[in-house]
Amino acid sequence: MQWRYVIVGDYVHLSLDDVIPADILLIRSSDSNGICFVETSNLDGETSLKQRRVPNSVASFSGEDSQFQPPQLQARIKCEKPNNLIHQMNGHITYEDGHMDGKDTKAMMNNSGIRYKRSSLELVTNRFILYCIGILVVMCLFAGIGTMLWLFSFAPNTDSIIFIILNTKSPVTDGMVNMISSILNYQILIPLSLYISVELVKLGQIYFISTDVNLYYEKNDRRMECRSLNIPEELGQIQYVLSDKTGTLT
């Protein structure tokens, strides 16, 4: 069941390996003790199963032999406002109806979007680009200020300048014009095509990784899959490999 079809107050029936479409309150389990197990790896990265228990007030509904019909329950639930705390919920009564749905569920509130990962190569590239921009600014300022000082040395008689200068209005104006002209002349210092070249190299790396026979797993007919453009160049910089209890490699 998709979460967009669930509204507050609905009863949701879940079977083995079903995805929970909303924040729900458990009122029945096929286990006679009213116990069920859920996996929250999509929320906190923990692959171990979490135990949830049916409240004692509705424990009689649990078990494979028990018969349960939604009309048997007539209740109102009062609980806290939507939040991203996945291990607790404060309320007055617990029944297995749609509790929070849509964007108010804990799954959606814990989903902060895809985090953009920057490789060390990208960080170094960005730093050198900033250096180039700084050098360009200094050179243009030096050209503009130098032009003003040079023209001021001949003021007010600019006719004695050995070079021919047309439409000379004032040293300040000519200095600003020369500074802008220097930006156009020296802009080649900023390698605008560098990012495109790096991205093309990354695409080539991904192609060779995905087509490498040594990275092919014949048993499951699966090959290496690269899901990020910024990670392949980091493989050669690995010094330590850490693995937590969920099997996540760092």
N, C-alpha and C positions, 0 to 999 in steps of 0.2 A: 504494500500500500504506500502510495506517495504522500508525503506530508502535506501537500497542498489540498488534499481531500479531507483532512482531519480538522475539525473545529472543536472548540472547547465544549466539553460535555459528551463527546462521542465515546463509545466503548470500542476498544481496539483489541482484536484477537491476534496474537502473535504465535508463530510456530518456530521450530528449530531453525536457527541461522537467519531469521527474518531481521531486517533493519528496522529499528524503532523509529517511527515517523514523527514522534512528538514526545514531550515530557509527560509520561504517564505514571499513574499510581497503581500499584499492583494490588488486586483484590482476589485473584485466583491463580493457582498453579496446578499443573497436572501431577506434581509431587504431593504426596499425602501430607507431608510436613509443611507445605506452603512455601517451598524454597525454589528459587530459580537463579540462574547464573547469566550474567550479561558481560559483554566485552566492551570496553571503553577505549580501545586503541585509537579510534578516530578523534577522541577528545584529549586524552592525556598521554597517548603513546604506550600505555600499559596493555600488554597482550594477555596478562593473567585474567582469569574470569573473576568477576565480582559477585558476591552472593547477595541476593535480595530476598526478603521474607514477607509473606502476606501478613498484615496486621491480625492480631488475635481476634478482633471483633468480627472478622469475616473469614476466619480460618476454616469454617465448616464448608465453604465452597470449594476447597482444594481437594485434589485427588482425582484419579482417572474415572472413578465410579460416581463421583458427584455430578449432579445435574445443576447447571447454572443458566439462568435466563436474566438478561439485563433488567426487565421490569421488576425483578425481585429487590432491586436496590433503588431507594428513593432517598437521596441525600444531597446536601450542599457542601461544597468544599471551600474552606477559607484558608488561604495560604499567602506566603510572602510574594512580593513583586518579582518579576523576572530578573534573574541574575545569572552569572556565569559560574556559580559554585556547583560542581558536579557531584560532590560527595555528601551534600546535606540539603534538606528541604524542611522548612518550618511551616506547619499547618495544624488545623484542628481535627480533621478527619481524613482518612485515606481510603479512597475507592479507585478502582481501575477505570477511570474515564479520562477523556482527553483533558489534560491539565494545562499545559502550555503548548501552543502550536505555532507554526510558521517561524517568523524571525524572533519570537520570544523564547524559543526552546534553548536549552543549554548548549546543544550542539551548534546552533547558529551563533549564539553569543560568544562561544569559544573559538569560532572561526574568524580569525583576524585577517584572512586573505593570504595569498602566497607571498612569502617573504623573499625579497630579491637578494640573492647571494652574489657578492662581488669577489672575484678571484684576486689573488695577489698581483697577477699581471695587469688586470684592469685598474687596480689601485695605483700601481706604478705608472701606467700610461696616463691616467688622469693627473697625477702629480706633475709629470713632465710637460703635459699640455698647459697646465697652469704656469709652469716656469716659462714656457715659450710666450704665453700671453703677457706675463710680467716683463719679459725682455722687450717684446714689441711695444708695450706702453712706454717703457723707459726710452727706447730709441725715438719714438714719435715725439715725446715731450722734449727730448734733447734737441731734435731737429727744429721744433717750433720755437723753443726758447733761444736756440742759437741764431735762428733767422731774425728774431726780434732784436737781440743784442747787436747783431751785425748791422742791421739797418739803423738802429739808434746811434751807432758810432758815426754814421754819415749825416744824421739829422742836424739841422733842418735842410741842409743842401744835399739832396739825394742825387743831384745831377753829376756829382763828382764820383759816383760809383763806377768802377771800371767795367761792370757788367751792364748789359741793357735790361732794365726792368720796366715792363709795360704795366700800366694801370696801377701804379703804386699809390695806395690810399694812405695807409699808416703802417708803421712797423708791427703794431699789435695785430691788425687785420691780416697782413701778409704772413705773420708767424702762425696764426691759426690755420690759414689756408695751407701753409707748408706742412703743418702737423697732420691735417686731414689727408693731404697728398701722400705723406709718409706712411700712413696706415694702409693705403692702397698699394704702395710700392713694397712694403715689408710684410704684408699679410701672408706671404708664402712661408714665413717662419712657423705658422700654425699648420701642422699637417692634418688638414681636414679629411684626407682620404685614409688616414691611418686606421680609424675605427672600421671603415669598410673593409680594408685589407685584413684586419684582425678577425672580423666576423667571417670572412671567406675562408681563412685558415681554420677557424673553429668548425665550420661546416665540413671541411675536408677531414678533420680529425674524427668527427662523428661518423662520417661515412666509413672510414677505415676501421673504426671500433665496431660498428654494427655489422660489418662484413668479414670480420676476423674469424677464421675457422677455429682457432684455438679458444675462442670465447663462446663457441656454440655448444649448447647442452642438448645432446642428441636424445636423451631419454624423454624429455618433455617437449622436444622440438621447439626450443626457444633459443634466441640469440641475444646478444648483449643489446640493451636498450638504453640510450642516453636521453635523459629528460631535461637536461640543462646545458646551455651553451657555455656557461661560465665555469664548469667544474672540470672538464677533461684536462686542461693545462695544469690543474692542481695535482693530478695523479703522480707526476714526477717529483713533486715537492713533499710527498708524504714521509714523515719520520716516525710517527707513532700511530698505531691503530688501537682504538679503545672500543669496547663493546659492553653495553649495559645489559641488565637482566632481560630486557625485551628483545635483544638481538640487534639493536640499532648500532651501526658502525659510525664512529666519529674519527 
